[in-house]
Amino acid sequence: MKVSDIKKVACVGSGVIGYSFAVSFALKKLEVSLYDINQEALDLAKMRVHTSLELLIKNNIISEQEREEIENRIHYTTSMEEAVTGALFIQESGPEHYDVKHEIVKEIEEYADKDAIIASSTSGLLITEIAKVAKYPERFIGGHPYNPPHLIPLIEITKGEKTTEENVQLAKEFYISVGKEPVVLQKEALGFICNRLQMALYREVCELVMRGVCTIEDADKAVTFGPGIRWGIMGPSLVFQLGGGEGGVDGLMNHLHDSITLWLNDMADWKEFPPEFAKIARDGVEEAMKNRPREIGNDDVSLAAYRDDMLVAILKLHNKL
Ligand SMILES: NC(=O)c1ccc[n+]([C@@H]2O[C@H](COP(=O)([O-])OP(=O)(O)OC[C@H]3O[C@@H](n4cnc5c(N)ncnc54)[C@H](O)[C@@H]3O)[C@@H](O)[C@H]2O)c1
């Protein structure tokens, strides 16, 4: 199979992630079947598709007419047979439990072409384990998105023990063809790449707040108007390459080595968040919201709208929309 053979994609599970993947694929002119177990879930998905496309119209990414064409490319169904028949790429975004994923795998394989790639959106379950009930485990991969997948380009591709290299490459090429930025993990790692990075940073946010060094609001401000702006442009190693001047990243590591060692020895290395931190974080977020003007979001709804507008602006700069 070649990537160009993939004309139809099935999205199995139409929740927060499934509907958004459907938008992502339909935007790239693929026919999409969006499957869920009941009509209520599909009705909600349809509404979310509409709202997401509205945002793209508001930001001049698509026209009204294109919105209609995109909506017409998404076919909603509660029939697995209808969903996966003829689909050579299947993105599974069902509930995050092995037993449910096993049921879904069996049902997909009952009707799917045996060459179809099956990618699971799982946030942390092992592909080897998900695919253990499969007839053809060699075509199972992890295709882990970040929310919302129709805006965030990253896909972390993971392999199971039986996944073939050929299918990994095919999945990678497919994701690239629909404008994603896939990264293939060479080994299984809990939390993949970015959840580990996010938690490494958030552990230190917790440490600084619990020690009374800064508030939740100031830690957020420090990231947003400091390194976060640079990270939206390039990754930490390229940032350090520039920070090292003529010496580059290795120069920076060598130059600051003794100083960095002092910081590292003082930084958090605990293995579990203190249980009281969840409430401290919540109170800190509520305080921060009070201090924000409405235009940049001061409740969950306006904050999400602001995030999506800013994401669109950044994605345009990256030529990703
Ligand atoms: N939400 C996130 O931020 C996020 C990010 C990355 C990955 N993921 C992963 O994506 C997957 C889906 O998460 P979500 O947040 O969209 O969950 P969700 O609860 O919003 O959606 C799950 C959908 O699956 C449907 N479903 C239930 N049983 C099913 C079955 N047997 N067959 C098909 N569909 C079924 C539900 O009706 C629901 O619509 C999970 O594996 C999750 O770990 C989530």
The ligand as an ORCA input file, in Angstrom:
! r2SCAN-3c Opt
* xyz 0 1
  N      -8.463     14.371     25.685
  C      -7.179     14.529     25.475
  O      -6.593     15.593     25.737
  C      -6.380     13.426     24.825
  C      -5.133     13.742     24.256
  C      -4.413     12.743     23.595
  C      -4.918     11.451     23.519
  N      -6.142     11.151     24.099
  C      -6.648      9.767     23.961
  O      -7.681      9.754     22.986
  C      -8.620      8.706     23.303
  C     -10.001      9.324     23.386
  O     -10.018     10.298     24.402
  P     -11.112     11.465     24.435
  O     -10.575     12.523     25.311
  O     -11.523     11.799     23.048
  O     -12.314     10.717     25.189
  P     -13.879     11.013     25.092
  O     -14.475     10.396     26.292
  O     -14.123     12.456     24.805
  O     -14.320     10.192     23.793
  C     -14.367      8.791     23.741
  C     -15.474      8.402     22.768
  O     -15.442      6.997     22.587
  C     -16.786      6.561     22.498
  N     -16.864      5.133     22.772
  C     -17.215      4.478     23.912
  N     -17.177      3.143     23.715
  C     -16.796      2.957     22.424
  C     -16.605      1.819     21.614
  N     -16.769      0.587     22.098
  N     -16.259      1.994     20.321
  C     -16.050      3.235     19.824
  N     -16.228      4.365     20.542
  C     -16.594      4.220     21.820
  C     -17.537      7.413     23.499
  O     -18.947      7.406     23.225
  C     -16.878      8.764     23.293
  O     -17.558      9.543     22.308
  C      -8.148      8.076     24.598
  O      -7.390      6.926     24.300
  C      -7.257      9.157     25.201
  O      -6.268      8.647     26.044
  C      -6.881     12.116     24.730
*
